[in-house]
Amino acid sequence: MNKNQLFKRQITLPEIGEIGQQKLLNTSVLVVGCGGLGGLISVSLASSGIGKLHLIDFDTIDITNLHRQVFFDLDAIGKSKSAVLSAFIKKRAPFTQVDFSTEPITKENVFKLIKDFDVIVDATDSLPTKYLLNDACVIKNKPLVYGSLYKFDGYVSVFNTLEKEGSFSANLRDAFLKMAVDIPNCSAIGTLNSIVSIIASFQVNEVLKLITGIGNTLKNEILIYNSLENSQLKIKLKKSVLKQEIKQIFKNETYLDASCEVRNPDWLISADELKNRISDLGQSMPILVSVIEYSEEKYPFKIDIKTSLSKIKKDDFSFEEDKKYVFVCRKGNTSYQAIKLMKEKHPNFKFYSLEGGLINY
């Protein structure tokens, strides 16, 4: 197969040409996250002629992914996201070397994983992982193409690119110095198919411009796109956090996601145990508390109290010491965070989190 024929429409652009196409073929890109953003980004980059792609995602495909993760089908449910996506790309991008990893990206392995790549793409929905990638890229002088989603809004930027005078452009901590702890991901708050593909396309566009040197990238600014209004806003960023400060942050920060946290088994109740309590009329039933925010969830049991993590933080609900409470959410992460907060205020109260959440009930 002739690569000039495959990429003919792109090479025809005078701004790209054969020289620009060769730049793409000579470039290696690491995509972290193979869900809604990462799937579209990876396939588009391979289709554009990126020479080497490495895909990282430890998660498996769930039926709830399919409405926006469009390169997976029903037969792929339960399989590795990164493995399935890699196999798809191999069938359609003969000039792209693609491989994958199913290990989570952590503080211990991040430098090794980003070491051999020219551009890093953040396609995750985990805030700790976003900060981990940002800080590692700053320390190792790697450009990071950032993308993030919140309901109908999307955020895109290009962090830590080399400037003409030898310094580096702004990064995530210049926009948001500290990591917020109460921002839900798309599994908790929901997302629309279209905003995912729009933001993924924006990220692909930034990668292609960054590599070929055409146009203006979103360095030193964040683009905010709202899909309901079709509105765009650019916020200028000023370099304010020094590399040495980020090295110190990296030294002290754990970057642990809530889903990876070691949990106190005494604060958990298994699905089987809760089912037994519900079916056994002789046992006293705990009070069931949902902490799913912004959702009309269908529950497999009667919910006694509907609240949210933000309301619990404001102490909007009162609880009784002589009763048992089971907090539930979709995956068991938010519910565990909720009882951690409650245990700090009321250490002797009987609060439990449904282990594995509703999706494993």
Wavefront OBJ file of the C-alpha trace (Angstrom):
o trace
v 0.000 0.000 0.000
v 1.279 3.462 -0.959
v 1.212 5.878 1.975
v 0.954 8.878 -0.333
v -2.302 7.455 -1.674
v -3.651 6.657 1.781
v -2.967 10.183 3.052
v -3.540 11.939 -0.296
v -6.261 14.325 0.925
v -4.076 15.420 3.822
v -0.882 15.731 1.787
v -2.776 17.853 -0.752
v -3.001 20.598 1.862
v -0.016 22.869 1.124
v 0.416 23.496 4.870
v 0.972 19.745 5.368
v 2.439 18.321 2.166
v 4.809 15.367 2.169
v 7.082 17.049 4.717
v 4.270 17.480 7.227
v 3.057 13.933 6.622
v 6.546 12.616 7.296
v 6.626 14.560 10.575
v 3.488 12.714 11.642
v 4.993 9.362 10.672
v 8.127 10.178 12.658
v 6.176 11.021 15.835
v 5.271 8.820 18.789
v 2.177 9.593 20.878
v 1.070 8.186 24.232
v -2.707 8.211 24.809
v -3.729 7.696 28.426
v -7.358 6.582 28.651
v -9.189 4.549 25.982
v -12.781 5.545 26.739
v -14.907 8.178 25.016
v -12.111 10.676 24.446
v -9.240 8.221 24.066
v -10.970 5.945 21.564
v -11.787 8.742 19.155
v -8.392 10.402 19.643
v -6.436 7.194 19.035
v -8.318 6.155 15.900
v -8.150 9.688 14.448
v -4.420 10.036 15.125
v -3.688 6.648 13.556
v -5.866 7.571 10.567
v -3.872 10.796 10.217
v -0.620 8.837 9.990
v 0.977 9.044 13.434
v 3.916 6.632 13.313
v 3.720 5.162 16.805
v 0.855 4.976 19.286
v 0.806 3.487 22.756
v -2.566 3.132 24.505
v -2.961 2.888 28.278
v -6.146 1.824 30.056
v -6.621 -0.715 32.847
v -10.427 -0.769 32.543
v -12.722 -3.214 30.773
v -15.674 -2.418 28.516
v -19.075 -2.035 30.180
v -22.439 -1.756 28.433
v -22.813 1.792 29.818
v -19.709 2.802 27.807
v -21.137 2.025 24.381
v -23.250 5.146 23.815
v -20.124 7.309 23.577
v -17.210 4.852 23.184
v -18.094 4.163 19.591
v -15.263 1.825 18.591
v -16.513 -0.914 20.929
v -19.395 -3.252 20.127
v -21.610 -5.580 22.158
v -19.224 -8.495 21.662
v -16.453 -6.495 23.341
v -18.225 -6.136 26.698
v -15.950 -7.388 29.487
v -12.787 -7.138 27.379
v -9.845 -4.793 27.871
v -10.452 -1.329 26.390
v -6.856 -0.762 25.349
v -6.530 -4.241 23.798
v -9.758 -3.975 21.766
v -8.927 -0.459 20.587
v -5.402 -1.491 19.598
v -6.759 -4.393 17.542
v -9.221 -2.080 15.760
v -6.476 0.405 14.841
v -4.208 -2.342 13.462
v -6.923 -3.240 10.916
v -7.161 0.286 9.472
v -3.817 2.030 9.996
v -1.048 0.029 8.280
v 1.615 2.702 8.797
v 1.021 3.102 12.534
v 2.806 0.915 15.053
v 0.314 0.505 17.889
v 0.620 -1.325 21.185
v -1.098 -1.102 24.532
v -0.829 -1.510 28.278
v -3.439 -2.604 30.802
v -1.569 -1.468 33.904
v -2.807 1.655 35.709
v -0.564 4.689 35.360
v 0.815 5.556 38.801
v 3.388 7.731 40.499
v 5.758 4.750 40.502
v 5.613 4.014 36.750
v 4.657 7.329 35.104
v 8.183 8.408 34.166
v 8.903 5.049 32.562
v 5.634 5.132 30.610
v 6.054 8.644 29.166
v 9.797 8.397 28.563
v 9.871 7.328 24.902
v 7.024 9.470 23.525
v 7.065 12.868 21.839
v 3.523 13.906 22.813
v 1.366 12.820 25.749
v -2.436 12.957 25.468
v -4.625 13.071 28.571
v -7.906 11.318 27.743
v -8.716 10.208 31.296
v -11.684 11.026 33.526
v -9.659 10.771 36.742
v -8.584 14.065 38.290
v -5.649 12.547 40.234
v -4.369 10.980 37.000
v -4.669 14.316 35.186
v -2.490 15.993 37.803
v -0.072 13.067 37.781
v 0.367 13.342 33.996
v 0.694 17.110 34.182
v 3.346 17.054 36.896
v 5.318 14.247 35.254
v 5.282 16.056 31.901
v 6.514 19.268 33.524
v 9.349 17.439 35.279
v 10.371 15.548 32.117
v 9.739 18.419 29.642
v 6.990 16.647 27.698
v 4.087 18.440 25.933
v 0.668 17.400 27.228
v -2.560 17.733 25.228
v -5.295 18.048 27.830
v -8.991 17.279 27.509
v -11.726 17.163 30.124
v -15.526 16.874 30.278
v -18.181 18.114 32.689
v -21.794 17.471 31.658
v -22.280 19.661 28.532
v -18.936 21.452 28.819
v -15.542 20.468 27.490
v -12.060 21.818 28.251
v -9.013 21.634 25.990
v -5.461 22.957 26.300
v -1.868 22.257 25.344
v 0.392 22.296 28.383
v 4.140 22.538 28.828
v 5.263 23.169 25.255
v 8.739 24.511 24.549
v 8.745 28.247 23.826
v 11.151 30.020 21.453
v 13.188 31.493 24.288
v 13.708 28.063 25.873
v 11.082 28.264 28.641
v 7.920 26.154 28.779
v 4.293 27.225 28.443
v 1.692 27.102 31.221
v 0.475 23.825 32.669
v -2.543 22.527 34.591
v -1.340 23.899 37.933
v -1.130 27.387 36.443
v -4.872 27.078 35.820
v -5.841 25.139 38.953
v -3.012 24.914 41.471
v -4.652 22.411 43.796
v -6.623 19.318 42.936
v -10.340 19.587 43.713
v -11.686 16.606 45.648
v -15.405 16.831 44.890
v -15.648 16.926 41.084
v -17.562 13.823 39.860
v -16.523 12.010 36.688
v -18.871 11.187 33.799
v -19.988 7.879 35.355
v -21.374 9.815 38.312
v -22.742 12.918 36.591
v -23.481 11.720 33.049
v -22.359 12.983 29.655
v -23.701 13.453 26.130
v -22.302 11.533 23.156
v -21.734 14.678 21.089
v -19.629 16.661 23.586
v -17.274 13.675 23.912
v -16.602 13.527 20.174
v -16.274 17.335 19.916
v -13.618 17.554 22.635
v -11.783 14.514 21.279
v -11.642 16.209 17.868
v -10.294 19.389 19.462
v -7.536 17.334 21.111
v -6.658 15.592 17.835
v -6.485 19.003 16.167
v -4.036 20.240 18.808
v -1.804 17.179 18.432
v -1.646 17.550 14.640
v -0.845 21.276 14.857
v 1.758 20.648 17.547
v 3.564 18.058 15.416
v 3.371 19.753 12.012
v 3.935 23.278 13.300
v 0.942 24.801 11.512
v -1.585 27.188 13.033
v -1.707 28.242 16.660
v -2.028 25.700 19.466
v -3.945 26.295 22.686
v -0.797 26.949 24.684
v -1.095 29.384 27.586
v -4.890 29.215 27.400
v -7.805 26.880 28.003
v -10.658 26.553 25.537
v -14.048 25.973 27.169
v -16.782 24.708 24.832
v -20.467 24.463 25.792
v -22.457 22.126 23.559
v -25.906 23.445 24.547
v -25.127 26.985 23.449
v -22.417 26.175 20.895
v -20.361 28.770 22.727
v -16.600 28.966 23.140
v -14.532 30.835 25.671
v -10.750 31.064 25.890
v -9.151 31.786 29.249
v -5.575 33.064 29.182
v -3.079 31.335 31.466
v -0.020 32.909 32.985
v 3.002 30.850 33.951
v 3.137 31.109 37.747
v 4.083 27.709 39.208
v 7.786 26.936 38.932
v 9.115 23.537 37.892
v 10.868 23.216 41.244
v 7.540 23.689 43.038
v 5.977 20.936 40.956
v 8.896 18.625 41.762
v 8.152 19.186 45.443
v 4.436 18.572 44.915
v 5.265 15.346 43.069
v 7.440 14.219 45.962
v 4.622 14.667 48.502
v 1.495 13.812 46.484
v 0.122 10.245 46.210
v -2.132 10.846 43.154
v -4.380 8.048 44.320
v -7.811 7.825 42.748
v -10.751 7.038 45.012
v -11.237 3.752 43.149
v -7.658 2.684 43.996
v -7.770 3.578 47.661
v -7.193 0.931 50.334
v -10.478 0.712 52.234
v -11.398 -0.157 55.769
v -13.266 -3.502 55.546
v -15.221 -2.618 58.675
v -16.859 0.222 56.740
v -18.014 -1.972 53.851
v -21.046 -4.158 53.316
v -21.061 -6.684 50.479
v -23.895 -7.032 47.977
v -24.647 -10.539 49.269
v -24.875 -9.358 52.873
v -27.205 -6.510 51.953
v -29.379 -8.855 49.871
v -29.628 -11.231 52.833
v -30.673 -8.398 55.130
v -33.323 -7.231 52.665
v -34.745 -10.740 52.163
v -34.627 -11.755 55.849
v -37.582 -10.151 57.562
v -36.157 -11.166 60.924
v -33.181 -8.847 60.578
v -33.366 -5.142 61.210
v -33.060 -3.269 57.945
v -30.433 -0.547 57.653
v -31.454 2.850 56.337
v -30.411 3.065 52.683
v -28.848 6.354 51.600
v -28.161 7.216 47.942
v -25.354 9.675 47.268
v -25.814 9.712 43.477
v -25.916 13.311 42.339
v -27.877 14.685 39.336
v -29.480 11.363 38.456
v -32.849 9.652 38.202
v -31.309 6.296 39.013
v -33.410 3.137 39.097
v -32.553 1.314 42.308
v -32.892 -2.425 43.004
v -34.245 -1.614 46.482
v -36.135 1.140 48.257
v -34.001 4.204 49.028
v -34.809 5.921 52.316
v -32.684 9.068 51.852
v -31.444 10.722 48.659
v -28.549 13.105 49.182
v -25.149 13.919 47.652
v -21.522 14.252 48.658
v -21.749 18.037 48.469
v -24.752 18.116 50.828
v -23.004 15.792 53.258
v -20.008 18.130 53.276
v -22.343 20.974 54.205
v -23.786 18.796 56.979
v -27.284 19.186 55.539
v -28.493 15.847 56.920
v -28.719 14.599 60.486
v -28.318 10.943 61.441
v -29.245 8.896 64.497
v -26.590 7.067 66.497
v -28.666 3.955 67.207
v -29.411 3.148 63.544
v -27.417 1.562 60.728
v -26.940 3.379 57.430
v -25.788 1.930 54.111
v -24.581 4.493 51.567
v -24.832 3.514 47.892
v -23.618 4.909 44.560
v -22.903 3.415 41.159
v -19.384 2.042 41.704
v -18.900 2.314 45.468
v -16.399 5.184 45.304
v -18.568 8.190 46.163
v -20.406 6.233 48.864
v -17.098 5.346 50.514
v -15.984 8.987 50.406
v -19.310 9.921 51.999
v -18.919 7.594 54.960
v -15.321 8.731 55.451
v -16.691 12.232 55.916
v -19.419 10.978 58.226
v -16.973 8.923 60.308
v -14.861 12.033 60.858
v -17.887 13.803 62.329
v -19.482 10.788 64.045
v -16.836 8.077 64.580
v -19.149 5.834 66.628
v -22.089 5.876 64.216
v -22.827 2.792 62.091
v -22.133 3.879 58.514
v -21.389 1.406 55.715
v -20.640 1.672 51.998
v -22.058 -0.842 49.506
v -18.934 -2.573 48.222
v -18.653 -2.439 44.428
v -21.669 -0.160 44.133
v -24.967 -0.699 42.359
v -23.404 -1.954 39.133
v -22.126 -5.037 41.007
v -25.258 -5.576 43.108
l 1 2 3 4 5 6 7 8 9 10 11 12 13 14 15 16 17 18 19 20 21 22 23 24 25 26 27 28 29 30 31 32 33 34 35 36 37 38 39 40 41 42 43 44 45 46 47 48 49 50 51 52 53 54 55 56 57 58 59 60 61 62 63 64 65 66 67 68 69 70 71 72 73 74 75 76 77 78 79 80 81 82 83 84 85 86 87 88 89 90 91 92 93 94 95 96 97 98 99 100 101 102 103 104 105 106 107 108 109 110 111 112 113 114 115 116 117 118 119 120 121 122 123 124 125 126 127 128 129 130 131 132 133 134 135 136 137 138 139 140 141 142 143 144 145 146 147 148 149 150 151 152 153 154 155 156 157 158 159 160 161 162 163 164 165 166 167 168 169 170 171 172 173 174 175 176 177 178 179 180 181 182 183 184 185 186 187 188 189 190 191 192 193 194 195 196 197 198 199 200 201 202 203 204 205 206 207 208 209 210 211 212 213 214 215 216 217 218 219 220 221 222 223 224 225 226 227 228 229 230 231 232 233 234 235 236 237 238 239 240 241 242 243 244 245 246 247 248 249 250 251 252 253 254 255 256 257 258 259 260 261 262 263 264 265 266 267 268 269 270 271 272 273 274 275 276 277 278 279 280 281 282 283 284 285 286 287 288 289 290 291 292 293 294 295 296 297 298 299 300 301 302 303 304 305 306 307 308 309 310 311 312 313 314 315 316 317 318 319 320 321 322 323 324 325 326 327 328 329 330 331 332 333 334 335 336 337 338 339 340 341 342 343 344 345 346 347 348 349 350 351 352 353 354 355 356 357 358 359 360 361
